[in-house]
Amino acid sequence: MINPPNGVASGAHTFEKMPDNPAAGNHAVAYAGLFVRLSSFVVDNLICFFAARLTQWGASETYRVLHGFRLDGDTRFLLATILFYLLFFTVYFVYFLTHGGQTPGKRILGIKVVALDGGEVDGFRALLRTMGYAFSCFLFGLGYLWAGVDRYRQSWHDKIAGTVVLEI
């Protein structure tokens, strides 16, 4: 069992087994801090943004070739782009969290998302966590900033999904 930083076991925040982190051995778990978490989130959002923009550009250019004008100014096209971004964002995070617990941004910065029991994140938990990002944005991002004051460095979306972010 992995105990929190203060060494006192708490049922809600202990691991029943060691997360897949061979470097940790039997040492205490290091929870990822606020700035490294936000940095990885920025990297992942840039990836999602550029993928969405590239897709938007490709769709607009295809429409221009077929119909003689671009769709960039069309409100429906803008709405479709936003919806595509949200869908891509959701699939991106759910896929990477269920396949090793690391998005590319998390991998670059050496952090990993695990369930509270130390196991891998399943699809439902990953979807809850991803949808919880919107709740964490509520009230000027207070849910994200919560990781800076929480004992286990959990943001609100971590609390919703029952996950923690570890340094690896």
N, C-alpha and C positions, 0 to 999 in steps of 0.2 A: 504494500500500500504506500502511496506517495502522500506525504503530508504537506500542508500549506507552509509558507515560509516561516511562520512562527513556531512550527514544530508540533502544534496541537492539532490532533485529528478532528475534523469536522465532517459529519456525514454528508453534507451537501457539497463539499468541495474537496473530497479526497478521491484518489484513484484506487480502484480495486486491483489493478495490474499496471505494470510499467508501460507507458506509451512506447511505441516503436522508436526508440532513440538509444541505440547501442552505446553512444558516447556518454550517456548519462550514468550508466551502470546503476549503482545503488545510491547515487547522490540525489539530493533534493531537486525538484523540478524548478526551472526558471521560467516564470511567466513573462511573456513578451510585453514590453513597455508601450506606452501610448505613441511615441514618435515613430518607432519602428513599424508599428501597426498602421499608423496613418500613412507613412511612406509607402508601404506595400500596397495600400488601398489606392493611393495616387497612381502608382505604376499600373495596377490592374485597370483603373478607370481610363488611363491614357490608351492602353491596349484596346479596350472596348470602344472608346471614342473613335480611334483611328480606323478600326474595323467597320464601325457603323458609317463613318464618313466615306470610306472607300466604297462600301456597298451602295450608299446613297448616290455617290458620283457615278458609279457604274450603271445604276438603274436610270438615272437622269440622262446619261449619254446614250444608253440603249433606246430610250424613249425618243430622244432627239433624232437619232438615226432613222427610227421607224416612222416618226410623225412630224419631223421638221422643227420642233421646238423643245426647249428644256423645261423641266418641271420644278426647278429650284424655288420659284416664287409661289407655287401652288400650295394653298393651305392644307389640302388633303394629303399632298405629298409630304409636307412637313410633319403632319400628324402621323403618317405611316412611318416616317423616319424615327420619330420619337418612340413609337410602339416597337419598331424593330430593335432600337437600342435597348429598350427595357427587356425585350425577349432575349436578345444576345447576352446582355449583362447577367440575366438570371441563369441561362444555360451555361455560360462561362463559369460562374461561381459554383453552381451545383455540380457541374462536371468535375472541376478540379478539386473541390472539397471532398467529393466521394471517391476520387482516385488519388489517394495519398495525402489529402489534407492540406495541400499547398497549391495555390495559384502561382503563376509565374512571378508575380510581385512578392509573394511570401517566400518562394524558393530563393529569389535573389537576396532577400534580406534575412534568410535563415530562421524563419518562423514556421509554425505548423499549427493547424486547428485540429483539436481532438475533442471527443466527447468527454463528459465529466468522469466517466469510468475509465478513461485512458484509451478507449478503443477508437477505431476509425469512425468517421462521421458517415452516417447512412443518408440515403436520399431525402427522406422526410426532414431530418435534422438540418441538412444542407439547405433545403428549400426554405425552412423556417428561418434559418439564419440570414439567408439572402433577402427574404421579404422583410426581415427585421431591420435591415439597413434603413428603410424608410422611417421606421419608428425611431431609430437612433438619430436620424436627421431632425426629427421633431424638436421644437424649442431650440433652434439655432445650433444644432449639432451636439446638444448636451449628452445624448446617448453615446456618442463616440468619445467625448471628453471624459465620460464616466470611467473609462479604463485608466485614466490618470489618478483617480482617487480610490478605486475599488481595491480591496485587499488582494483579490485574485486577478486583477487587471482585466476584468470582464466589462465589455461594453453592453449596452442594453440588448443588442441582438444576440450576444453570447448568452445572456441570462434567459432570453426567450427560447433559444435553441438548446440550452444545456451544453455549451461548449466552452473551452478555454483555448487561448493561443499560447503556445510554448516556444521558447527559444530552443533551437536544435544545433 
